[in-house]
Structures are given as C-alpha cells and as structure tokens.
C-alpha cells in the first residue's frame, strides 16, 4: 500500500509500488507490537492492573493503520485509511466473526478510533505520559512475551523446555536488546505513505 490502495500483496495493483518481504515484515512487526502493547495491554491495564492476560495478536487490518500512525501520517489520512479498510472488510466478509466485529467497532466509532490512534501515538513516543503503574504493567507483559517466545524457539529448535541456564541466557539477550522497556519508536518508514511525485 503505497498509494492508499488496500491490497494483501507486496506489489500494489494500483500504483505498482513494490515492497520487499523483509521490509514489510519489519514494519508489520513494529505495528503489531504497537497494537499489542500500546493499545490492547494498555486498555487492560486501565481496567484491571492486577490481572495479566495473554491477548490475541492484531490482524493485518489494524496493522496497516498502526504502521501509518508509527510513520507519523496525519489524522485525516488515518481516517481515510480506516474508512477504506472498513469498507474492504464489509465487502469481503459476510460473517460476524468476533475478530472482525472488534475491528469494525474501532474503525466505525469515532471515539474508539481516536483513542486507538492516541494510544498508538503515545506508544510510539515511549508511553512517557502514562502513569508508572500502567507502564510497568505493559513492560511486565513485554517480559512475559519475550520469555515465552524464546522458550518456544528453543523447543522448536531442540525439542526441549528451557532450564534455569536457558532463562538466564534469555535475560542476558533481553538486556542487550533492551527488550523489557517501552522506548520511543523513531524513524519508522511506512509503506502507506502517498506516492511521491
């Protein structure tokens, strides 16, 4: 999506912009994290900070909007993109699957959409305006997800569960990557930007 046309391909059928799969995956990974930690877990932290959840991963439809937010696209263009995605989902899907109804609810309700965009923008800025207890809650979820991903990778690779030494090496890797804190997301290049003339 270089020109705003919605496609699930790496080549836009409208403007013929091509994005590499590696570049696409990097952008989408950042978008996924901004939705997961900047929106979903923040909503949970605001409702009940004492309960920890394992929330579902976002869908591509919200990732496209998150990518545009991370790239600093104007609110008017975000709203335009939301309308296009809403119409795309309504035209493509006839069932009322729960995941799509939640997405449609965010896209169709102005207050919820503004909140979604605001939370993603604040996540992009490192959650500096969020109170410490809620930020700590989100960082705890980052830790749990990181450790779970590393344990899963180890199991996939070696068909065994991690031992204490493995968890210590996971912690060292996390410290090197600064993986347990929410930091500003700068210099995000999005594939949603309008085609340059």
Secondary structure, DSSP 8 states (H G I E B T S, - for coil): --SS---SSSB-TTT--B--HHHHHHHHHHHHHHHIIIIIHHHHHHH-TT---------HHHHHHHHHHHTT--HHHHHHHHHHHHHHHHHH--S--HHHHHHHHHHH-HHHHHHHHHHHHHHHTTSTTS-HHHHHHHHHHHHHHHHHHHHHHHHHHHSS---HHHHHHHHHHHHHHTTTS-----S---TTS----
